[in-house]
Amino acid sequence: MLKINAWKSWKEKEKEKVFSFAEEYRNFISENKTERKFVDASVELAKKAGFKNISTMKKIEAGDRIFKVNKNKQVIFGKIGRIPIEEETRFIVAHIDAPRLDLKPNPVYEDEGMVFLKTRYYGGIKKYHWLTIPLALYGTAVIKTGEKKIIEIGDKPDDPVFTITDLLPHLSKDQFKKTIEEGFPGESLNVVAATIPLDDDKDPVKKNLFSILKDRYGISEEDLISSEFEVVPAGQARDLGFDRSLILGYGQDDRVCSYTCFRALIDTKENERSMFCVLVDQEEIGSYGSTSAQSAFFQFFIEELLQKTGSKKSLRDVYENSRAISADVSSLFDPGFKEAYDPRNAARIHHGVCVERTTGGRGKAGSTEPTAEYIAWIRKIFDENKIHWQSSELGKIEQGGGGTVATFFARLNIPTIDCGTGVISMHAPFEVTSKADIYSTYLAYKTFYTAK
């Protein structure tokens, strides 16, 4: 069942809103390529909109706008309604991490007059995508005094960039015989970092590199052990196509959903019920850490909220009377790879936000499947508000699969459904999204927050 192409139904004024919103989104993801930067930037925007840190508040009342940050890599924003949170609450949950390369704890080595940085890939990637493209480096090193040293190199116009080399085709006879997995082993994803020697001693280029790091950033080799360095594609997200209808950019899984649900919360007027935007880390690696969807941070936040609103009710009351969206991307039908999709159940570009009933793989392994009643309610509120939406699946049943954070909220007995923007070239260094689908996602999230 296909829905109508959104561009065919919108008038010029609405199309202008689509392009304006997409431009704001494109700039935001270009400037905030890591979890820390996304949290910092969203908090600053929230503060300008009147949001306050819940930790500084003794009492919370209807009309309050609140937020709470967890370890600089997870954040919850909320608007408090007149109805007590234990009676009816809405949550939209998205993740702000993205596939990338991370530096190992001892990453620097010299070989044949060149210094390289050893990496370990984060999340599901096709490793060959990351060779020979310009790369940027974002890092937070914490020295033993607790002071943080920040490094951001590769995205300013006059910055140097980094890269991972590949074998020239003239010498690739043996490489061509290998499978993709064998031809591009993870241990070979080593980033070129420097080549000028300091002197004639052992590892002179490495010595020069650390001289630069010490002089410019105050970082020693030992400090890299207590650091987080992310290697990401360099460059801005760009408009794609003659008609500028698409966006090509890094990290759109899942920052396209993170940004739209955050903006939907910021832009939505307060109403009777409370609404929350929950932005989590580490989804791409299973959500196991203290800043992930499995962390107790969400539970602690709700407990603090109950206490400061003066409620005597329990977490169970809040969970059982809530509704949630797992705001994560879905796969769009790619005409270049038709064999991977079920065309009757695949989402199409420009046809609106994707509602995905079944994730996981094969026999629905790892899937969180909402009830028919909850899906019917989602259909109802989207149709009543003229939201462009479509049902979707990741691909053919036995072609692969994937999961979302939905499971961690569904297990709390919160009705939860996957709903987000469709993506082409998902998990590539540069992913493709439709401006029409991005705007439809934003409108869908606003509707979810406010619909009865």
Protein Blocks (a to p, Z undefined) as FASTA:
>chain_A
ZZddfklmpcfklmmmmmmmmmmmmmmmmmmmbfklmmmmmmmmmmmnopacfklpfbdc
ehiacdddeehiaccdddddfbdfkloccdddddfbdcdddddfblccceehiacddddd
edjddfklmgoiacddddddddfkopacdddehjamkbccdddddddfklmmmmmmpcfk
lmmcfklmccdfbfcdfblcehkllmmmmmmmmmmnopafklmmmccdddddeddddded
jklpaccdehkacmlmmmmmmmmmmmpccdfbdcdddddehklnooaafkbmkbmklmmm
mmmmmmmnopabdfklmmmmcccddddddddddfklmmlpcfklcccehiapaddfbgce
hjlpoiacddfklmmmmmmmmmmnopacddddfbdfklnccddfklmmmmnopacddddd
ddehihiabdcddfklmmmmmmmmmmmmmmZZ
